[in-house]
Amino acid sequence: MEVVILPGNKQIGALAADAIEALLLRKPNAVLGLATGSSPLPVYDELARRHQERGLDFSQAHAFALDEYVGLEPGHPESYREVIRREFTDRVNIDPANVHSPDGTAADLPAACQAYEDSIRALGGVDLQILGVGTDGHIGFNEPGSSLASRTRIKTLIEQTRKDNARFFKSIDDVPHHVVTQGLGTIMDARHVILIATGAQKAQAVKDFVEGPVAAICAASVLQMHQHATILIDEAAASSLKLADYYRHTYDNKPKWQSI
C-alpha cells in the first residue's frame, strides 16, 4: 500500500488521471472500475479536460461501476449508472455500450450479481479501480462486517451510510435500504486500486484502514493485502496518521521512473 499525501483535490485528480492516462496509452482497451460520490469527481473532471483538450482516447475502453441502488427505476437521477454517465462517461468518447453497471432492478438479483461477475471476468478483469471510502471504512457498499472474500451481491445499508447519502436525495426517506455492490474479493482482483479520501471527516477511516488491523469491521483495511494499492489523500484526511511524515518522505524520494 502506497500512501500519497497531497495538498488538495486538484493535485489528487491530476495524479490519478496520470495513472489512467498512462494505462490507456499502453492498453487502449483497458478496463476501468468507476466509483461514485464526491471523492472521484476531481479525477473525472481532469480526465474529461484531457479528452477535450488533448484528445485522450477512451473509445476502446470498458468501464464497470462499483455498485447500484436496489429499486431505483432506470433513469432515476441518483441511480449510480446515471451519476457516472452525468459526471464522467458522457464527457469522454467511451462507447456507452462499454459502460456496465450492476442491475438493481433485476427480478433475480443473485443471478444478476453472478452475471456481473461473469462480465468482468470475460473482459479479463479490471485494470484500474477508482475507490472512495465511507466514514465507517466501507468501500463500494461493503459495510462493516462484510466478508473480505465477498463477491458482487446485495447488501443492506447501515443507517450512517443512508444519512451520509441523504444529501443526494430529497430526504433520507428516499434513500434505498439495499444496494448491489461488488464484493471485497471482486475489488481485490483489480490489478491496480486507487483510493481517494479528502477532508477531516475521513481522517479516522483513513487511520483505521491504513494503520489499523485488517478486519471486517473496516472493509477498506483489506487493501493492505493488495499488491498494488495507491491511497491518495489530502492533509486533512491524513491528520490522524501516525506515519504521515514517513509517507511524505517516501513519496518525495520516490525514484523518478516509478509511477504510482
N, C-alpha and C positions, 0 to 999 in steps of 0.2 A: 504494500500500500504506500503510495506516494502522496504526501500532503503538501499542497502548494498554497501559501497564504499570499493573497494579492490585495491591492488597495481597494478595489471595488468591482462593480458589475461590468464596467467597460473592459477591464483587463481580463476578468474571468471569461467573458464572452469571446474575446479575441483569442485567448489561449485554447479554449475548447474548439473554436472554429478552425484554428490552425491544425489541430489533430484531425478534424473531419475533412478538411481540405486536402491534407496530405494523404489520407486514406483514399479519397475519391480519385486523386491523381494517379495513385499506383493501382487502384482497383475501381474502375468506373462503375461496376455493378455491385458495389458494396451494399451490405445490409445494415441499415441503421436502426437503432432502437430509440424511440421517441417518448419522452415524458411530458406531462403537462404540469400546470402550476406556475408560479411566478419565477422559480429558480432558473429554468431553461430559457426564459424569454430573451435575455441578452445574447445567448448563443444563436437563437433563431434569427434575431434581428441582424446579427453580424453575418450569418450565412446568407440571408436574403440580400444584404448590401453587397456582398462579394459576388453573388449571382448577377445582380443588376448592373454593377459597375465593372466587374472583371470577367463575367461570363462563367463563373464556377458552375460546373455542369452536373446536374442531378438526373439526367434523362435516363440513365441505365440503372439507377439506384432503386433499391426497395427499402421500405420502412415499416416497422411494426410498433404499434402503440403498446405501452405497458399495461394499460387497464381500461376499463369502461364501467360506467354505472349500469346496474341491472334495472330495467324497466323504463328507462327514458326512451321516448319514441324517436325513430330516425329523424334527424334534422333538428332535434332539440338543441338550443344554443349552448347548453352546458354539457352535452354529451362530449366525451373526450375526442371522438372522431371529428366532431365539428370544431372543437377548440384547436386541435392540431391542424386541421385544414385552414382555419382562420389565421392562426398565429404563424404557421410555417409553410405547409405544403403548397398553398395557393400562391405563395410569394416566390417560389422557385419553379424550375421546369421538371419536377418529378412527375411521372405518369400517375394520374390518380388511381389507375388500376394496380399500381405497385405499392399503394399505401394500405396497410392492413391494420385492422383493429379487432379486439375481441367482440363477440356478438352478445350484447347484454339483453337482447330481446328474444333469444332462441327459445323455442319450446322445450328443447332438451339441452340444458346448459352444460351438463357433464360432457355430452357428445361434442358440443361446440368448443368447449375448452380443449378437448383432445384434438379436434380438427385444427385449432390454432397452433398447438404444439407441433402438429404434423407439418403445417405450412412453414413454420420457422425452420424446421429440420430439412424440409425439401429444398430450401434455398441455401443450405449449407450453414445455417446458424447466423446469429447476429455478430457482425464485425465490431461495432462500437455502440455501446448502450449509454444514453444520457439518463441520469437519475437526479431527482431531488431527494430530500429526506424530510419526514414529518417531525414535529416537535417531540413525538414519542419514539423516534428512531425508525419509523416504518419506511420502506422503500417499495415502489409500486403501492399496492394496498395490502402488503404483508404486515398486518398489525402485530403488536406484541403477542408472543406465543406461537407465531407461525413456525411451521416446520422448516428447518434450514435446508431440507431437501425437497421442498414443495414444488409442484408444477402448476401450470395455469389452472385456476379453479375459482369457485365462488367463495367470497369472504363476506362476513358481517363487519361493518364498520363500528369501531368504538365511538362513543359519544364525543370524545375530544376531536376526533377526525371530522365528524359531522359538523361540529362547531367551527373548526378551522376552515371548512369548505363552505360554510353558510354564506360567506361574503359574496360568493358567486351566484347565489340564488336569492329569491325574494325574501325567504325566511328559512330557518333551519327545518321547518316542517316540510319543505320542498326537497331537502337533501335525501337521496335514497339511502336505505339502510344496508343495501347489498351492492357488491361490485363483482366483476370478473377481473382477476389480476394474474399477470404472470407470477409464477412462484419464485421463491428464492433460488431453487435449483435451476430454474429456467434462466434467471438473471445471471447466475454464476457461469452458465455456459457461454455467455458473450465473451469474445476474445479480448475486448478492452472495455472497461467501465469507467465513465467519468461522472462523478457525483458532484453536484454543486450545492453549496449551502451558504446563505448570506444572512446577516442580521443577528443581533444579540439573542433573539428568541430561539435560534438554532444552536446556541453555544453548548447547552447541556447535552443535546442529542449528539453533537459532533464529538464532545468529550467522551460520551458513553461508547459510541461505535468505533472511534479511532483508538482510544486508550483503555477502554474497559474490556471485560472478558467477552469472548464470543459466546453469545447466549440468545435464545429465542426471545427473551424479554426485550431485546433491542435488535430488531431484524437486520438493520444495516451492518451490525458487527460481523456478519458473515463475510463481508468484503475483506476483512483481514486475511481471509484464506484465498482470495482471488489472486491469480498470477499476474494480473495487470490492471490494478485499480488505481485511478487518479482522483484525488479529493481536492477540489478547488473551492476555497473558502475565503471570505474577507476577514478583516481584522476583528470585527465584532463576533463573528461565528467562531473565531479562533481564540477568543478571550479566556476560555476555561482550560485550554490545553496545557498540560504540564510541560510538554516538549516543544512548545511553539518556537522557541529560539533555535532549537535543533532543526526543525523543519525549514525555517528560513535559511539557515546556514547551508543545509543540504541543497536547497534549490539554487541559492546564489552561487554555489560552487559546482553546479552540475556540469558535466562535460558538454561542450557545445554540440557534439554530434548526437547526443542522447535526447530524444524528444520525450514528451510526457507519455 
